[in-house]
Amino acid sequence: MKQFIILIFIAINFIGCSQGEKKKEKTSSEINTDVYQCPMKCNNGQTYDKAGDCPVCGMDLEKVTKT
C-alpha cells in the first residue's frame, strides 16, 4: 500500500512538471511578437497586428516589439 501511494505521488509530480514546461514555452514565444503602432501614439498608443495606415491620422504604422 505504501509503495502504491509513493507511485501515485511520483506520477502526479511528473504530470505537473510536464504541464509547467509547456506553459513556459508558450509564454516565451508570446514575448517576442512584433506589433505595429502609430508614431503619433493615436488612441493612447493602441497596437495593431498588421502593418498599414493609422485609422485616426493616416500615418504609416511602425513596427514595435511587444514586451
mmCIF file of the N, C-alpha and C atoms, coordinates in Angstrom:
data_MODEL
# 
_entry.id   MODEL 
# 
loop_
_atom_site.group_PDB 
_atom_site.id 
_atom_site.type_symbol 
_atom_site.label_atom_id 
_atom_site.label_alt_id 
_atom_site.label_comp_id 
_atom_site.label_asym_id 
_atom_site.label_entity_id 
_atom_site.label_seq_id 
_atom_site.pdbx_PDB_ins_code 
_atom_site.Cartn_x 
_atom_site.Cartn_y 
_atom_site.Cartn_z 
_atom_site.occupancy 
_atom_site.B_iso_or_equiv 
_atom_site.pdbx_formal_charge 
_atom_site.auth_seq_id 
_atom_site.auth_comp_id 
_atom_site.auth_asym_id 
_atom_site.auth_atom_id 
_atom_site.pdbx_PDB_model_num 
ATOM 1   N N  . MET A 1 1  ? 0.825  -1.190 0.000   1.00 0.00 ? 1  MET A N  1 
ATOM 2   C CA . MET A 1 1  ? 0.000  0.000  0.000   1.00 0.00 ? 1  MET A CA 1 
ATOM 3   C C  . MET A 1 1  ? 0.873  1.258  0.000   1.00 0.00 ? 1  MET A C  1 
ATOM 4   N N  . LYS A 1 2  ? 1.922  1.253  0.788   1.00 0.00 ? 2  LYS A N  1 
ATOM 5   C CA . LYS A 1 2  ? 2.815  2.402  0.869   1.00 0.00 ? 2  LYS A CA 1 
ATOM 6   C C  . LYS A 1 2  ? 3.481  2.661  -0.482  1.00 0.00 ? 2  LYS A C  1 
ATOM 7   N N  . GLN A 1 3  ? 3.865  1.604  -1.168  1.00 0.00 ? 3  GLN A N  1 
ATOM 8   C CA . GLN A 1 3  ? 4.510  1.734  -2.480  1.00 0.00 ? 3  GLN A CA 1 
ATOM 9   C C  . GLN A 1 3  ? 3.527  2.305  -3.500  1.00 0.00 ? 3  GLN A C  1 
ATOM 10  N N  . PHE A 1 4  ? 2.280  1.929  -3.409  1.00 0.00 ? 4  PHE A N  1 
ATOM 11  C CA . PHE A 1 4  ? 1.259  2.435  -4.325  1.00 0.00 ? 4  PHE A CA 1 
ATOM 12  C C  . PHE A 1 4  ? 1.077  3.939  -4.152  1.00 0.00 ? 4  PHE A C  1 
ATOM 13  N N  . ILE A 1 5  ? 1.056  4.410  -2.912  1.00 0.00 ? 5  ILE A N  1 
ATOM 14  C CA . ILE A 1 5  ? 0.907  5.845  -2.640  1.00 0.00 ? 5  ILE A CA 1 
ATOM 15  C C  . ILE A 1 5  ? 2.116  6.608  -3.159  1.00 0.00 ? 5  ILE A C  1 
ATOM 16  N N  . ILE A 1 6  ? 3.296  6.075  -2.976  1.00 0.00 ? 6  ILE A N  1 
ATOM 17  C CA . ILE A 1 6  ? 4.519  6.711  -3.477  1.00 0.00 ? 6  ILE A CA 1 
ATOM 18  C C  . ILE A 1 6  ? 4.492  6.779  -5.002  1.00 0.00 ? 6  ILE A C  1 
ATOM 19  N N  . LEU A 1 7  ? 4.046  5.708  -5.642  1.00 0.00 ? 7  LEU A N  1 
ATOM 20  C CA . LEU A 1 7  ? 3.960  5.676  -7.106  1.00 0.00 ? 7  LEU A CA 1 
ATOM 21  C C  . LEU A 1 7  ? 2.979  6.730  -7.615  1.00 0.00 ? 7  LEU A C  1 
ATOM 22  N N  . ILE A 1 8  ? 1.855  6.894  -6.964  1.00 0.00 ? 8  ILE A N  1 
ATOM 23  C CA . ILE A 1 8  ? 0.870  7.908  -7.358  1.00 0.00 ? 8  ILE A CA 1 
ATOM 24  C C  . ILE A 1 8  ? 1.457  9.308  -7.163  1.00 0.00 ? 8  ILE A C  1 
ATOM 25  N N  . PHE A 1 9  ? 2.154  9.527  -6.067  1.00 0.00 ? 9  PHE A N  1 
ATOM 26  C CA . PHE A 1 9  ? 2.774  10.818 -5.799  1.00 0.00 ? 9  PHE A CA 1 
ATOM 27  C C  . PHE A 1 9  ? 3.788  11.171 -6.892  1.00 0.00 ? 9  PHE A C  1 
ATOM 28  N N  . ILE A 1 10 ? 4.598  10.211 -7.296  1.00 0.00 ? 10 ILE A N  1 
ATOM 29  C CA . ILE A 1 10 ? 5.589  10.434 -8.363  1.00 0.00 ? 10 ILE A CA 1 
ATOM 30  C C  . ILE A 1 10 ? 4.888  10.737 -9.683  1.00 0.00 ? 10 ILE A C  1 
ATOM 31  N N  . ALA A 1 11 ? 3.820  10.019 -9.993  1.00 0.00 ? 11 ALA A N  1 
ATOM 32  C CA . ALA A 1 11 ? 3.081  10.243 -11.243 1.00 0.00 ? 11 ALA A CA 1 
ATOM 33  C C  . ALA A 1 11 ? 2.472  11.638 -11.274 1.00 0.00 ? 11 ALA A C  1 
ATOM 34  N N  . ILE A 1 12 ? 1.919  12.081 -10.170 1.00 0.00 ? 12 ILE A N  1 
ATOM 35  C CA . ILE A 1 12 ? 1.317  13.415 -10.112 1.00 0.00 ? 12 ILE A CA 1 
ATOM 36  C C  . ILE A 1 12 ? 2.382  14.487 -10.307 1.00 0.00 ? 12 ILE A C  1 
ATOM 37  N N  . ASN A 1 13 ? 3.528  14.324 -9.681  1.00 0.00 ? 13 ASN A N  1 
ATOM 38  C CA . ASN A 1 13 ? 4.614  15.289 -9.851  1.00 0.00 ? 13 ASN A CA 1 
ATOM 39  C C  . ASN A 1 13 ? 5.115  15.315 -11.287 1.00 0.00 ? 13 ASN A C  1 
ATOM 40  N N  . PHE A 1 14 ? 5.221  14.167 -11.924 1.00 0.00 ? 14 PHE A N  1 
ATOM 41  C CA . PHE A 1 14 ? 5.681  14.097 -13.307 1.00 0.00 ? 14 PHE A CA 1 
ATOM 42  C C  . PHE A 1 14 ? 4.711  14.815 -14.234 1.00 0.00 ? 14 PHE A C  1 
ATOM 43  N N  . ILE A 1 15 ? 3.428  14.588 -14.042 1.00 0.00 ? 15 ILE A N  1 
ATOM 44  C CA . ILE A 1 15 ? 2.412  15.246 -14.882 1.00 0.00 ? 15 ILE A CA 1 
ATOM 45  C C  . ILE A 1 15 ? 2.439  16.752 -14.656 1.00 0.00 ? 15 ILE A C  1 
ATOM 46  N N  . GLY A 1 16 ? 2.544  17.190 -13.421 1.00 0.00 ? 16 GLY A N  1 
ATOM 47  C CA . GLY A 1 16 ? 2.586  18.613 -13.113 1.00 0.00 ? 16 GLY A CA 1 
ATOM 48  C C  . GLY A 1 16 ? 3.797  19.295 -13.716 1.00 0.00 ? 16 GLY A C  1 
ATOM 49  N N  . CYS A 1 17 ? 4.941  18.654 -13.680 1.00 0.00 ? 17 CYS A N  1 
ATOM 50  C CA . CYS A 1 17 ? 6.156  19.245 -14.242 1.00 0.00 ? 17 CYS A CA 1 
ATOM 51  C C  . CYS A 1 17 ? 6.072  19.360 -15.754 1.00 0.00 ? 17 CYS A C  1 
ATOM 52  N N  . SER A 1 18 ? 5.539  18.363 -16.424 1.00 0.00 ? 18 SER A N  1 
ATOM 53  C CA . SER A 1 18 ? 5.468  18.414 -17.884 1.00 0.00 ? 18 SER A CA 1 
ATOM 54  C C  . SER A 1 18 ? 4.482  19.484 -18.348 1.00 0.00 ? 18 SER A C  1 
ATOM 55  N N  . GLN A 1 19 ? 3.413  19.732 -17.610 1.00 0.00 ? 19 GLN A N  1 
ATOM 56  C CA . GLN A 1 19 ? 2.476  20.783 -17.980 1.00 0.00 ? 19 GLN A CA 1 
ATOM 57  C C  . GLN A 1 19 ? 3.077  22.151 -17.751 1.00 0.00 ? 19 GLN A C  1 
ATOM 58  N N  . GLY A 1 20 ? 3.890  22.312 -16.728 1.00 0.00 ? 20 GLY A N  1 
ATOM 59  C CA . GLY A 1 20 ? 4.537  23.586 -16.455 1.00 0.00 ? 20 GLY A CA 1 
ATOM 60  C C  . GLY A 1 20 ? 5.517  23.952 -17.554 1.00 0.00 ? 20 GLY A C  1 
ATOM 61  N N  . GLU A 1 21 ? 6.231  22.985 -18.118 1.00 0.00 ? 21 GLU A N  1 
ATOM 62  C CA . GLU A 1 21 ? 7.173  23.253 -19.205 1.00 0.00 ? 21 GLU A CA 1 
ATOM 63  C C  . GLU A 1 21 ? 6.442  23.725 -20.451 1.00 0.00 ? 21 GLU A C  1 
ATOM 64  N N  . LYS A 1 22 ? 5.304  23.151 -20.755 1.00 0.00 ? 22 LYS A N  1 
ATOM 65  C CA . LYS A 1 22 ? 4.534  23.582 -21.920 1.00 0.00 ? 22 LYS A CA 1 
ATOM 66  C C  . LYS A 1 22 ? 4.086  25.030 -21.748 1.00 0.00 ? 22 LYS A C  1 
ATOM 67  N N  . LYS A 1 23 ? 3.701  25.385 -20.544 1.00 0.00 ? 23 LYS A N  1 
ATOM 68  C CA . LYS A 1 23 ? 3.245  26.743 -20.281 1.00 0.00 ? 23 LYS A CA 1 
ATOM 69  C C  . LYS A 1 23 ? 4.386  27.739 -20.467 1.00 0.00 ? 23 LYS A C  1 
ATOM 70  N N  . LYS A 1 24 ? 5.586  27.386 -20.035 1.00 0.00 ? 24 LYS A N  1 
ATOM 71  C CA . LYS A 1 24 ? 6.733  28.267 -20.196 1.00 0.00 ? 24 LYS A CA 1 
ATOM 72  C C  . LYS A 1 24 ? 7.050  28.484 -21.663 1.00 0.00 ? 24 LYS A C  1 
ATOM 73  N N  . GLU A 1 25 ? 6.966  27.439 -22.479 1.00 0.00 ? 25 GLU A N  1 
ATOM 74  C CA . GLU A 1 25 ? 7.236  27.572 -23.908 1.00 0.00 ? 25 GLU A CA 1 
ATOM 75  C C  . GLU A 1 25 ? 6.256  28.544 -24.554 1.00 0.00 ? 25 GLU A C  1 
ATOM 76  N N  . LYS A 1 26 ? 5.022  28.480 -24.163 1.00 0.00 ? 26 LYS A N  1 
ATOM 77  C CA . LYS A 1 26 ? 4.008  29.352 -24.744 1.00 0.00 ? 26 LYS A CA 1 
ATOM 78  C C  . LYS A 1 26 ? 4.274  30.813 -24.406 1.00 0.00 ? 26 LYS A C  1 
ATOM 79  N N  . THR A 1 27 ? 4.605  31.106 -23.172 1.00 0.00 ? 27 THR A N  1 
ATOM 80  C CA . THR A 1 27 ? 4.829  32.492 -22.796 1.00 0.00 ? 27 THR A CA 1 
ATOM 81  C C  . THR A 1 27 ? 6.096  33.047 -23.416 1.00 0.00 ? 27 THR A C  1 
ATOM 82  N N  . SER A 1 28 ? 7.134  32.226 -23.602 1.00 0.00 ? 28 SER A N  1 
ATOM 83  C CA . SER A 1 28 ? 8.364  32.743 -24.206 1.00 0.00 ? 28 SER A CA 1 
ATOM 84  C C  . SER A 1 28 ? 8.147  33.073 -25.679 1.00 0.00 ? 28 SER A C  1 
ATOM 85  N N  . SER A 1 29 ? 7.273  32.361 -26.366 1.00 0.00 ? 29 SER A N  1 
ATOM 86  C CA . SER A 1 29 ? 7.008  32.678 -27.767 1.00 0.00 ? 29 SER A CA 1 
ATOM 87  C C  . SER A 1 29 ? 6.127  33.914 -27.895 1.00 0.00 ? 29 SER A C  1 
ATOM 88  N N  . GLU A 1 30 ? 5.305  34.187 -26.891 1.00 0.00 ? 30 GLU A N  1 
ATOM 89  C CA . GLU A 1 30 ? 4.457  35.376 -26.925 1.00 0.00 ? 30 GLU A CA 1 
ATOM 90  C C  . GLU A 1 30 ? 5.243  36.652 -26.653 1.00 0.00 ? 30 GLU A C  1 
ATOM 91  N N  . ILE A 1 31 ? 6.355  36.556 -25.966 1.00 0.00 ? 31 ILE A N  1 
ATOM 92  C CA . ILE A 1 31 ? 7.122  37.748 -25.607 1.00 0.00 ? 31 ILE A CA 1 
ATOM 93  C C  . ILE A 1 31 ? 7.705  38.423 -26.830 1.00 0.00 ? 31 ILE A C  1 
ATOM 94  N N  . ASN A 1 32 ? 8.195  37.664 -27.794 1.00 0.00 ? 32 ASN A N  1 
ATOM 95  C CA . ASN A 1 32 ? 8.866  38.227 -28.965 1.00 0.00 ? 32 ASN A CA 1 
ATOM 96  C C  . ASN A 1 32 ? 7.912  38.361 -30.152 1.00 0.00 ? 32 ASN A C  1 
ATOM 97  N N  . THR A 1 33 ? 6.819  39.088 -29.992 1.00 0.00 ? 33 THR A N  1 
ATOM 98  C CA . THR A 1 33 ? 5.868  39.277 -31.086 1.00 0.00 ? 33 THR A CA 1 
ATOM 99  C C  . THR A 1 33 ? 5.943  40.716 -31.575 1.00 0.00 ? 33 THR A C  1 
ATOM 100 N N  . ASP A 1 34 ? 5.982  40.859 -32.881 1.00 0.00 ? 34 ASP A N  1 
ATOM 101 C CA . ASP A 1 34 ? 6.005  42.200 -33.454 1.00 0.00 ? 34 ASP A CA 1 
ATOM 102 C C  . ASP A 1 34 ? 4.583  42.711 -33.618 1.00 0.00 ? 34 ASP A C  1 
ATOM 103 N N  . VAL A 1 35 ? 4.383  43.958 -33.234 1.00 0.00 ? 35 VAL A N  1 
ATOM 104 C CA . VAL A 1 35 ? 3.103  44.632 -33.425 1.00 0.00 ? 35 VAL A CA 1 
ATOM 105 C C  . VAL A 1 35 ? 3.392  45.987 -34.061 1.00 0.00 ? 35 VAL A C  1 
ATOM 106 N N  . TYR A 1 36 ? 2.367  46.648 -34.516 1.00 0.00 ? 36 TYR A N  1 
ATOM 107 C CA . TYR A 1 36 ? 2.518  47.931 -35.207 1.00 0.00 ? 36 TYR A CA 1 
ATOM 108 C C  . TYR A 1 36 ? 1.768  49.007 -34.441 1.00 0.00 ? 36 TYR A C  1 
ATOM 109 N N  . GLN A 1 37 ? 2.364  50.222 -34.420 1.00 0.00 ? 37 GLN A N  1 
ATOM 110 C CA . GLN A 1 37 ? 1.803  51.316 -33.652 1.00 0.00 ? 37 GLN A CA 1 
ATOM 111 C C  . GLN A 1 37 ? 2.017  52.621 -34.410 1.00 0.00 ? 37 GLN A C  1 
ATOM 112 N N  . CYS A 1 38 ? 1.099  53.544 -34.253 1.00 0.00 ? 38 CYS A N  1 
ATOM 113 C CA . CYS A 1 38 ? 1.221  54.863 -34.872 1.00 0.00 ? 38 CYS A CA 1 
ATOM 114 C C  . CYS A 1 38 ? 2.340  55.636 -34.180 1.00 0.00 ? 38 CYS A C  1 
ATOM 115 N N  . PRO A 1 39 ? 3.223  56.299 -34.939 1.00 0.00 ? 39 PRO A N  1 
ATOM 116 C CA . PRO A 1 39 ? 4.289  57.080 -34.306 1.00 0.00 ? 39 PRO A CA 1 
ATOM 117 C C  . PRO A 1 39 ? 3.755  58.279 -33.524 1.00 0.00 ? 39 PRO A C  1 
ATOM 118 N N  . MET A 1 40 ? 2.525  58.703 -33.797 1.00 0.00 ? 40 MET A N  1 
ATOM 119 C CA . MET A 1 40 ? 1.925  59.820 -33.065 1.00 0.00 ? 40 MET A CA 1 
ATOM 120 C C  . MET A 1 40 ? 1.184  59.350 -31.808 1.00 0.00 ? 40 MET A C  1 
ATOM 121 N N  . LYS A 1 41 ? 1.166  58.037 -31.569 1.00 0.00 ? 41 LYS A N  1 
ATOM 122 C CA . LYS A 1 41 ? 0.509  57.425 -30.398 1.00 0.00 ? 41 LYS A CA 1 
ATOM 123 C C  . LYS A 1 41 ? -0.986 57.743 -30.338 1.00 0.00 ? 41 LYS A C  1 
ATOM 124 N N  . CYS A 1 42 ? -1.633 57.707 -31.494 1.00 0.00 ? 42 CYS A N  1 
ATOM 125 C CA . CYS A 1 42 ? -3.080 57.916 -31.550 1.00 0.00 ? 42 CYS A CA 1 
ATOM 126 C C  . CYS A 1 42 ? -3.787 56.806 -30.767 1.00 0.00 ? 42 CYS A C  1 
ATOM 127 N N  . ASN A 1 43 ? -4.958 57.086 -30.271 1.00 0.00 ? 43 ASN A N  1 
ATOM 128 C CA . ASN A 1 43 ? -5.753 56.129 -29.479 1.00 0.00 ? 43 ASN A CA 1 
ATOM 129 C C  . ASN A 1 43 ? -4.970 55.600 -28.287 1.00 0.00 ? 43 ASN A C  1 
ATOM 130 N N  . ASN A 1 44 ? -4.230 56.465 -27.617 1.00 0.00 ? 44 ASN A N  1 
ATOM 131 C CA . ASN A 1 44 ? -3.467 56.098 -26.420 1.00 0.00 ? 44 ASN A CA 1 
ATOM 132 C C  . ASN A 1 44 ? -2.462 54.985 -26.683 1.00 0.00 ? 44 ASN A C  1 
ATOM 133 N N  . GLY A 1 45 ? -1.816 55.007 -27.829 1.00 0.00 ? 45 GLY A N  1 
ATOM 134 C CA . GLY A 1 45 ? -0.771 54.036 -28.135 1.00 0.00 ? 45 GLY A CA 1 
ATOM 135 C C  . GLY A 1 45 ? -1.284 52.656 -28.487 1.00 0.00 ? 45 GLY A C  1 
ATOM 136 N N  . GLN A 1 46 ? -2.475 52.554 -29.032 1.00 0.00 ? 46 GLN A N  1 
ATOM 137 C CA . GLN A 1 46 ? -3.041 51.262 -29.420 1.00 0.00 ? 46 GLN A CA 1 
ATOM 138 C C  . GLN A 1 46 ? -2.136 50.575 -30.421 1.00 0.00 ? 46 GLN A C  1 
ATOM 139 N N  . THR A 1 47 ? -2.014 49.253 -30.325 1.00 0.00 ? 47 THR A N  1 
ATOM 140 C CA . THR A 1 47 ? -1.186 48.485 -31.257 1.00 0.00 ? 47 THR A CA 1 
ATOM 141 C C  . THR A 1 47 ? -2.072 47.642 -32.165 1.00 0.00 ? 47 THR A C  1 
ATOM 142 N N  . TYR A 1 48 ? -1.506 47.282 -33.321 1.00 0.00 ? 48 TYR A N  1 
ATOM 143 C CA . TYR A 1 48 ? -2.222 46.515 -34.334 1.00 0.00 ? 48 TYR A CA 1 
ATOM 144 C C  . TYR A 1 48 ? -1.370 45.323 -34.746 1.00 0.00 ? 48 TYR A C  1 
ATOM 145 N N  . ASP A 1 49 ? -2.019 44.260 -35.210 1.00 0.00 ? 49 ASP A N  1 
ATOM 146 C CA . ASP A 1 49 ? -1.319 43.038 -35.609 1.00 0.00 ? 49 ASP A CA 1 
ATOM 147 C C  . ASP A 1 49 ? -0.672 43.142 -36.985 1.00 0.00 ? 49 ASP A C  1 
ATOM 148 N N  . LYS A 1 50 ? -1.201 43.997 -37.848 1.00 0.00 ? 50 LYS A N  1 
ATOM 149 C CA . LYS A 1 50 ? -0.707 44.073 -39.225 1.00 0.00 ? 50 LYS A CA 1 
ATOM 150 C C  . LYS A 1 50 ? -0.243 45.490 -39.545 1.00 0.00 ? 50 LYS A C  1 
ATOM 151 N N  . ALA A 1 51 ? 0.712  45.581 -40.481 1.00 0.00 ? 51 ALA A N  1 
ATOM 152 C CA . ALA A 1 51 ? 1.184  46.894 -40.939 1.00 0.00 ? 51 ALA A CA 1 
ATOM 153 C C  . ALA A 1 51 ? 0.079  47.556 -41.760 1.00 0.00 ? 51 ALA A C  1 
ATOM 154 N N  . GLY A 1 52 ? 0.145  48.865 -41.855 1.00 0.00 ? 52 GLY A N  1 
ATOM 155 C CA . GLY A 1 52 ? -0.846 49.607 -42.622 1.00 0.00 ? 52 GLY A CA 1 
ATOM 156 C C  . GLY A 1 52 ? -0.837 51.059 -42.208 1.00 0.00 ? 52 GLY A C  1 
ATOM 157 N N  . ASP A 1 53 ? -1.962 51.710 -42.376 1.00 0.00 ? 53 ASP A N  1 
ATOM 158 C CA . ASP A 1 53 ? -2.102 53.117 -42.006 1.00 0.00 ? 53 ASP A CA 1 
ATOM 159 C C  . ASP A 1 53 ? -2.883 53.234 -40.707 1.00 0.00 ? 53 ASP A C  1 
ATOM 160 N N  . CYS A 1 54 ? -2.561 54.261 -39.944 1.00 0.00 ? 54 CYS A N  1 
ATOM 161 C CA . CYS A 1 54 ? -3.293 54.550 -38.709 1.00 0.00 ? 54 CYS A CA 1 
ATOM 162 C C  . CYS A 1 54 ? -4.722 54.942 -39.082 1.00 0.00 ? 54 CYS A C  1 
ATOM 163 N N  . PRO A 1 55 ? -5.725 54.337 -38.445 1.00 0.00 ? 55 PRO A N  1 
ATOM 164 C CA . PRO A 1 55 ? -7.108 54.684 -38.774 1.00 0.00 ? 55 PRO A CA 1 
ATOM 165 C C  . PRO A 1 55 ? -7.498 56.093 -38.314 1.00 0.00 ? 55 PRO A C  1 
ATOM 166 N N  . VAL A 1 56 ? -6.716 56.715 -37.440 1.00 0.00 ? 56 VAL A N  1 
ATOM 167 C CA . VAL A 1 56 ? -7.055 58.044 -36.929 1.00 0.00 ? 56 VAL A CA 1 
ATOM 168 C C  . VAL A 1 56 ? -6.408 59.135 -37.774 1.00 0.00 ? 56 VAL A C  1 
ATOM 169 N N  . CYS A 1 57 ? -5.061 59.068 -37.943 1.00 0.00 ? 57 CYS A N  1 
ATOM 170 C CA . CYS A 1 57 ? -4.368 60.167 -38.619 1.00 0.00 ? 57 CYS A CA 1 
ATOM 171 C C  . CYS A 1 57 ? -3.844 59.790 -40.012 1.00 0.00 ? 57 CYS A C  1 
ATOM 172 N N  . GLY A 1 58 ? -3.851 58.498 -40.361 1.00 0.00 ? 58 GLY A N  1 
ATOM 173 C CA . GLY A 1 58 ? -3.438 58.079 -41.694 1.00 0.00 ? 58 GLY A CA 1 
ATOM 174 C C  . GLY A 1 58 ? -1.941 57.848 -41.866 1.00 0.00 ? 58 GLY A C  1 
ATOM 175 N N  . MET A 1 59 ? -1.138 58.048 -40.827 1.00 0.00 ? 59 MET A N  1 
ATOM 176 C CA . MET A 1 59 ? 0.303  57.810 -40.940 1.00 0.00 ? 59 MET A CA 1 
ATOM 177 C C  . MET A 1 59 ? 0.591  56.311 -40.996 1.00 0.00 ? 59 MET A C  1 
ATOM 178 N N  . ASP A 1 60 ? 1.761  55.966 -41.570 1.00 0.00 ? 60 ASP A N  1 
ATOM 179 C CA . ASP A 1 60 ? 2.170  54.572 -41.627 1.00 0.00 ? 60 ASP A CA 1 
ATOM 180 C C  . ASP A 1 60 ? 2.457  54.055 -40.215 1.00 0.00 ? 60 ASP A C  1 
ATOM 181 N N  . LEU A 1 61 ? 1.924  52.867 -39.916 1.00 0.00 ? 61 LEU A N  1 
ATOM 182 C CA . LEU A 1 61 ? 2.210  52.251 -38.614 1.00 0.00 ? 61 LEU A CA 1 
ATOM 183 C C  . LEU A 1 61 ? 3.641  51.750 -38.599 1.00 0.00 ? 61 LEU A C  1 
ATOM 184 N N  . GLU A 1 62 ? 4.321  51.883 -37.461 1.00 0.00 ? 62 GLU A N  1 
ATOM 185 C CA . GLU A 1 62 ? 5.702  51.440 -37.313 1.00 0.00 ? 62 GLU A CA 1 
ATOM 186 C C  . GLU A 1 62 ? 5.745  50.155 -36.487 1.00 0.00 ? 62 GLU A C  1 
ATOM 187 N N  . LYS A 1 63 ? 6.699  49.283 -36.828 1.00 0.00 ? 63 LYS A N  1 
ATOM 188 C CA . LYS A 1 63 ? 6.861  48.025 -36.115 1.00 0.00 ? 63 LYS A CA 1 
ATOM 189 C C  . LYS A 1 63 ? 7.511  48.272 -34.763 1.00 0.00 ? 63 LYS A C  1 
ATOM 190 N N  . VAL A 1 64 ? 6.918  47.723 -33.728 1.00 0.00 ? 64 VAL A N  1 
ATOM 191 C CA . VAL A 1 64 ? 7.481  47.768 -32.376 1.00 0.00 ? 64 VAL A CA 1 
ATOM 192 C C  . VAL A 1 64 ? 7.479  46.363 -31.820 1.00 0.00 ? 64 VAL A C  1 
ATOM 193 N N  . THR A 1 65 ? 8.393  46.068 -30.921 1.00 0.00 ? 65 THR A N  1 
ATOM 194 C CA . THR A 1 65 ? 8.461  44.745 -30.307 1.00 0.00 ? 65 THR A CA 1 
ATOM 195 C C  . THR A 1 65 ? 7.699  44.774 -28.996 1.00 0.00 ? 65 THR A C  1 
ATOM 196 N N  . LYS A 1 66 ? 6.762  43.856 -28.871 1.00 0.00 ? 66 LYS A N  1 
ATOM 197 C CA . LYS A 1 66 ? 5.923  43.767 -27.672 1.00 0.00 ? 66 LYS A CA 1 
ATOM 198 C C  . LYS A 1 66 ? 6.716  43.072 -26.574 1.00 0.00 ? 66 LYS A C  1 
ATOM 199 N N  . THR A 1 67 ? 6.780  43.693 -25.399 1.00 0.00 ? 67 THR A N  1 
ATOM 200 C CA . THR A 1 67 ? 7.498  43.076 -24.274 1.00 0.00 ? 67 THR A CA 1 
ATOM 201 C C  . THR A 1 67 ? 6.577  42.766 -23.138 1.00 0.00 ? 67 THR A C  1 
# 
